[in-house]
């Protein structure tokens, strides 16, 4: 195959990547964007295989079929509550893939300093992404505790690991004869660094970590592309890396964190939040109906609890009934609601909630005081007034949706348990707050039944 044909097909694949990424910026076009990007990657993989003098395709075909089966089963069987964990595993898969590609490149004839540098970068970032993503998956799935895991001298240990990685990499670049004993040290240390970088990050910061690890997976792929001199891998990795960094920066602003703190695992050390006490005011579905029936403006604030209860469809149905009753209905979305970027947007899009009713935090807060009823559906940290008022709280300074300023607040929860960050929420004891305990889907279905009767 001529280099002109190969380059032309790579350009086509890159164009599909760019347009696919652009379409993903809107919920209305995200599905089409995902399809375009997937087609671009398929074209890139096929043309790359055809351009190489591969003797036997059986192993490649077997791996492709196995991957397609695993992907299809996972896409159909993984619930929306498990999507953040799945994204973490995808990031980890990209990391370990780049690590293996970089490792394999050490066996090529090209042992130039540039190639060895890119190989070391690919292995280092790939190893950090792989193990860091596994820790993120474990925290998200609560296989291990979601809280921050810290110990004395932790940052010093991380610095020493990073210095050891740099020293070993420099030795390999300047003395390739040391490659094979030292490459195993680099792999082990990079995997260890990934674990050490993520364990001190608490559950409330997981959306930031997910987007950051996504960026890492792209950077690792880009480095692997330089290592094996593959143009389309460089392009794809650069796009993912850049998009991930931009998203990470957006998430950091939403969490009131600096990007430098995220990169160096420098999140604020958890403080001892002020003990929250007060009287809870429970409410029944009948009483909730009477208040909503008289409301002229209602805002829904979804959180991870809505995903757990699979309540997005009844949320939409209640919204339609309220609109039919003359109420103005909107859905306030916090940038880090749920456990991955865009989690709530995906859930509501699945339930066919109109996109123009999805309101961002900065848009809803200035007019929240004029809202008759704010319905908090399984959200906790993103509506916690402690982030605004309690300087000792681990989430202090994080911008929130100020639902406590609404005239009446309904909080739908199974119990009084704290959120993923483990921080108590004074909203539950507010004078204008009413707690509707139980499964969110069942509770809302009871309210809907009252409207229909």
C-alpha positions in Angstrom: 0.0 0.0 0.0 1.4 3.4 -1.0 2.1 6.0 1.7 -0.2 8.4 -0.2 -3.2 6.1 0.1 -2.4 5.3 3.8 -2.0 9.0 4.6 -5.3 9.8 2.8 -7.2 7.2 4.8 -5.6 8.4 8.0 -6.8 12.0 7.2 -10.3 10.7 6.7 -10.2 8.9 10.0 -8.9 12.0 11.7 -11.7 14.2 10.2 -14.2 11.7 11.6 -12.6 11.9 15.0 -12.8 15.7 15.0 -16.4 15.9 13.8 -17.4 13.1 16.2 -15.8 15.0 19.1 -17.6 18.2 18.0 -21.0 16.5 17.9 -20.5 15.1 21.4 -20.7 18.6 22.8 -24.5 18.5 22.6 -26.8 15.8 24.0 -28.9 16.1 20.8 -26.0 15.0 18.6 -23.8 13.0 21.0 -25.0 9.6 19.7 -24.2 10.5 16.1 -20.8 11.9 17.2 -20.0 8.6 19.0 -20.9 6.6 15.9 -18.7 8.8 13.7 -15.7 8.5 16.0 -16.2 4.7 16.2 -16.3 4.4 12.4 -13.2 6.6 12.2 -11.4 4.3 14.6 -12.5 1.2 12.7 -11.2 2.6 9.4 -7.9 3.5 11.1 -7.5 0.0 12.6 -8.4 -1.8 9.3 -6.1 0.3 7.1 -3.2 0.0 9.5 -3.5 -3.8 9.5 -3.7 -3.9 5.7 -0.6 -1.7 5.4 1.5 -4.1 7.4 3.0 -7.4 6.2 1.0 -9.5 8.6 1.5 -13.3 8.0 -1.3 -14.6 10.1 -4.5 -12.7 11.0 -6.0 -15.5 13.1 -4.9 -14.0 16.5 -5.9 -10.5 15.4 -9.4 -11.7 14.2 -9.9 -13.7 17.4 -9.0 -10.7 19.6 -11.3 -8.4 17.6 -14.2 -10.8 17.9 -13.6 -11.3 21.6 -13.5 -7.5 22.1 -16.6 -7.0 20.1 -18.5 -9.6 22.1 -17.3 -8.1 25.4 -18.2 -4.6 24.3 -21.7 -5.5 23.1 -22.5 -7.5 26.2 -21.2 -4.7 28.5 -23.1 -2.0 26.6 -26.4 -3.9 26.9 -26.1 -5.2 30.5 -24.3 -2.4 32.4 -26.9 -0.2 34.2 -26.6 3.6 34.3 -25.6 3.3 37.9 -22.6 1.2 36.8 -21.6 3.6 33.9 -19.0 5.5 35.9 -17.2 2.3 36.9 -17.3 1.2 33.3 -15.8 4.5 32.1 -13.0 4.0 34.7 -12.3 0.5 33.4 -12.3 1.9 29.8 -9.7 4.5 30.9 -7.6 1.7 32.5 -7.9 -0.4 29.4 -6.5 2.4 27.3 -3.7 2.9 29.8 -2.6 -0.8 29.8 -2.9 -0.9 26.0 -0.5 2.0 25.7 1.9 0.5 28.2 2.0 -2.8 26.3 2.5 -1.0 22.9 5.4 1.0 24.4 6.9 -2.1 25.9 6.7 -3.9 22.6 8.4 -1.0 20.8 11.5 -1.7 22.9 12.0 -4.8 20.7 12.1 -2.8 17.4 15.2 -2.0 15.5 14.8 1.7 16.2 16.7 2.4 19.5 17.1 6.1 19.0 17.0 8.4 22.0 13.7 10.0 20.7 12.0 6.5 20.4 13.2 5.5 23.9 11.9 8.7 25.4 8.5 8.2 23.9 8.5 4.6 25.0 9.3 5.6 28.6 6.5 8.2 28.5 4.0 5.7 27.1 4.9 3.1 29.8 4.9 5.7 32.6 1.6 7.4 31.8 0.0 4.1 30.7 0.9 2.4 34.0 -0.3 5.4 36.1 -3.6 5.4 34.1 -4.1 1.7 34.4 -3.7 1.3 38.2 -5.2 4.7 38.9 -8.3 3.8 37.0 -8.6 0.5 38.9 -8.5 2.4 42.2 -11.1 4.8 40.8 -13.3 1.8 39.8 -12.9 0.3 43.3 -13.9 3.6 45.0 -16.8 4.2 42.6 -18.1 0.6 43.1 -17.4 0.9 46.8 -15.3 -2.2 46.7 -13.0 -0.1 48.9 -14.0 2.9 50.9 -14.8 6.0 48.9 -13.1 8.3 51.4 -9.5 9.6 51.0 -6.8 7.2 52.1 -3.8 9.2 53.5 -0.8 8.6 55.7 2.2 10.6 57.0 4.8 11.5 54.4 2.5 10.4 51.5 3.6 13.3 49.2 7.2 12.6 49.9 6.7 8.9 48.9 5.0 10.0 45.7 7.9 12.4 44.9 10.5 9.6 45.6 8.6 7.2 43.3 8.5 9.9 40.5 12.2 10.6 40.9 13.0 6.9 40.7 11.0 6.7 37.5 12.8 9.6 36.0 16.2 8.2 36.9 15.4 4.8 35.5 14.1 6.3 32.3 17.1 8.5 31.8 19.4 5.4 32.4 17.5 3.5 29.7 17.7 6.4 27.2 21.4 7.0 27.6 22.4 3.3 28.0 20.0 1.1 26.1 21.9 -2.0 27.3 20.2 -1.4 30.7 16.7 -1.5 29.1 15.6 -5.0 30.0 16.5 -5.1 33.6 15.2 -1.5 34.2 12.0 -1.6 32.2 10.4 -3.9 34.7 11.3 -1.4 37.5 9.7 1.4 35.4 6.5 -0.6 34.9 6.2 -1.5 38.6 6.9 2.0 39.8 4.4 3.6 37.3 1.7 1.2 38.4 2.5 2.0 42.1 2.4 5.7 41.3 -1.0 5.4 39.8 -2.3 3.8 43.0 -0.6 6.4 45.2 -2.0 9.2 43.1 -5.6 8.2 43.4 -6.0 6.8 46.9 -5.8 10.2 48.7 -8.7 11.5 46.6 -12.1 11.3 48.2 -15.4 10.3 46.7 -16.7 13.8 46.1 -13.8 14.4 43.7 -14.3 11.3 41.6 -15.8 13.1 38.6 -12.7 15.2 38.4 -10.5 12.1 38.6 -12.5 10.3 35.9 -12.0 13.1 33.4 -8.3 13.4 34.4 -7.6 9.7 33.9 -9.4 9.9 30.6 -6.9 12.6 29.6 -4.0 10.5 30.8 -5.2 7.6 28.6 -5.1 9.9 25.6 -1.7 11.2 26.4 -0.4 7.6 26.8 -1.8 6.7 23.4 -0.2 9.7 21.8 3.2 8.8 23.3 2.7 5.2 22.0 2.0 6.6 18.6 5.3 8.4 18.6 7.0 5.3 19.8 5.8 3.2 16.9 5.6 6.1 14.4 1.8 5.8 13.8 0.3 9.1 12.8 -3.4 8.3 13.5 -2.6 7.0 17.0 -0.8 10.3 17.7 -3.8 12.3 16.4 -6.4 10.2 18.3 -4.4 10.3 21.5 -3.8 14.1 21.2 -7.6 14.7 20.8 -8.5 12.5 23.8 -5.7 14.1 25.9 -6.7 17.6 25.0 -10.4 17.1 25.4 -9.8 15.4 28.7 -7.7 18.2 30.0 -10.3 20.8 29.0 -13.0 18.8 30.7 -10.9 18.4 33.8 -10.4 22.1 33.9 -14.1 22.6 33.7 -14.8 20.1 36.4 -12.1 21.7 38.6 -13.8 25.0 38.4 -17.1 23.3 39.2 -15.5 21.8 42.3 -13.5 24.9 43.2 -10.2 23.1 42.7 -7.1 24.2 40.9 -5.8 22.0 38.0 -2.4 21.9 39.5 -3.8 20.5 42.7 -5.5 17.7 40.8 -2.4 16.9 38.8 -0.4 16.5 42.0 -3.1 14.9 44.2 -3.2 18.0 46.3 -6.8 18.1 47.1 -7.6 19.9 50.4 -7.0 17.7 53.4 -10.3 16.6 54.9 -11.4 18.6 57.9 -13.7 17.8 60.7 -17.0 19.1 59.7 -19.4 20.8 62.2 -21.8 18.3 63.6 -25.3 18.8 62.1 -28.3 18.5 64.3 -31.9 19.4 64.0 -35.5 18.2 63.5 -36.4 16.4 60.3 -39.8 17.2 58.8 -41.0 14.1 56.9 -43.8 14.4 54.3 -46.1 11.9 52.6 -46.8 11.6 48.9 -50.3 13.0 49.5 -49.0 16.2 51.1 -46.3 16.6 48.4 -49.0 16.4 45.8 -51.0 19.2 47.5 -48.0 21.5 47.5 -47.0 20.7 43.9 -50.5 21.1 42.7 -50.5 24.7 43.8 -46.9 25.5 42.6 -46.3 27.7 39.7 -42.6 27.0 39.3 -40.8 23.7 40.1 -37.1 22.7 39.6 -35.9 19.1 39.7 -32.3 18.6 41.0 -31.2 15.0 40.2 -28.3 13.2 41.8 -26.8 9.7 41.9 -29.8 8.5 43.9 -31.9 9.0 40.8 -29.6 6.7 38.9 -29.8 4.0 41.6 -33.6 4.2 41.7 -33.8 4.3 37.9 -36.3 7.1 38.5 -35.5 9.3 35.4 -38.6 8.2 33.5 -41.0 9.0 36.4 -39.2 12.3 36.9 -40.0 13.2 33.3 -43.6 12.0 33.7 -44.1 14.2 36.8 -42.5 17.1 35.0 -45.1 16.7 32.2 -48.0 16.5 34.6 -46.8 19.7 36.4 -46.5 21.5 33.1 -50.0 20.4 32.1 -51.1 21.9 35.5 -49.6 25.2 34.5 -46.2 25.1 36.3 -42.9 26.1 34.8 -40.6 23.1 35.1 -36.9 22.9 34.7 -34.1 20.5 35.6 -31.0 22.0 37.4 -27.8 20.0 36.6 -24.7 20.4 38.7 -21.5 19.9 36.7 -20.4 17.0 39.0 -23.8 15.5 39.9 -23.5 11.7 39.8 -20.2 10.0 39.6 -18.9 11.0 36.2 -19.0 14.1 34.0 -22.4 14.4 32.4 -24.0 11.5 34.3 -27.3 13.3 34.9 -27.5 14.7 31.4 -27.2 11.1 30.0 -29.9 9.8 32.4 -32.4 12.6 31.5 -31.6 12.3 27.8 -32.4 8.6 28.1 -35.9 9.6 29.5 -36.4 12.0 26.6 -36.4 15.1 28.8 -36.3 18.2 26.5 -32.8 19.6 26.3 -33.9 23.1 26.6 -35.3 22.4 30.1 -31.8 21.3 31.4 -30.5 24.3 33.3 -26.9 24.7 34.5 -26.0 25.7 38.1 -24.9 29.2 37.3 -28.1 29.9 35.5 -30.5 28.5 38.1 -28.9 29.9 41.2 -29.7 33.6 40.6 -33.4 32.8 40.4 -33.7 30.0 42.8 -35.4 32.3 45.4 -38.4 32.7 43.2 -38.8 28.9 42.7 -41.9 27.6 44.6 -40.6 24.0 45.0 -37.2 22.5 44.5 -37.3 18.7 44.3 -33.9 17.1 45.2 -33.9 13.5 43.8 -31.1 11.6 45.3 -28.6 14.4 45.3 -26.5 15.3 48.4 -23.1 16.9 48.1 -24.1 19.2 45.2 -26.9 20.8 47.3 -25.1 20.7 50.7 -25.1 24.2 52.3 -22.0 23.1 54.3 -20.0 23.8 51.2 -21.0 27.4 51.4 -21.1 27.9 55.2 -18.9 25.4 57.1 -15.2 26.2 56.7 -14.3 22.9 58.4 -16.2 20.8 55.9 -14.1 18.8 53.4 -16.3 20.2 50.6 -16.1 23.8 51.7 -15.8 26.2 48.8 -17.4 23.8 46.3 -20.1 25.7 44.3 -23.5 24.1 44.9 -27.1 24.5 43.7 -28.7 26.7 46.3 -31.9 24.8 46.7 -32.2 25.8 50.3 -33.1 29.3 49.0 -36.2 28.0 47.3 -39.6 28.6 49.0 -40.0 24.8 49.6 -37.6 21.9 49.2 -38.5 18.3 48.8 -35.6 15.9 49.4 -36.2 12.3 48.2 -33.9 9.9 50.0 -34.1 6.4 51.3 -32.6 7.4 54.7 -30.6 10.2 56.4 -27.3 8.7 55.3 -24.6 11.1 54.1 -23.6 11.4 50.5 -20.6 9.8 48.7 -18.2 12.2 50.3 -19.5 11.1 53.8 -20.4 14.7 54.8 -23.6 15.5 56.8 -26.1 17.8 55.0 -27.8 20.6 57.0 -30.3 21.0 54.2 -32.2 18.0 55.6 -33.0 20.0 58.8 -33.9 23.3 57.0 -37.1 25.1 58.0 -38.4 24.9 54.4 -37.2 21.3 53.8 -39.6 18.3 53.7 -38.1 14.8 53.6 -39.9 12.3 51.4 -38.4 9.0 52.5 -38.3 5.9 50.4 -37.3 4.7 46.9 -37.3 7.8 44.6 -39.1 5.9 41.8 -41.9 4.7 44.1 -42.3 8.0 45.9 -42.6 9.9 42.6 -45.0 7.3 41.3 -47.2 7.8 44.3 -47.2 11.6 43.6 -48.0 10.9 40.0 -50.9 8.7 41.0 -52.3 11.6 43.0 -52.1 13.9 40.0 -53.9 11.3 37.8 -56.6 10.7 40.3 
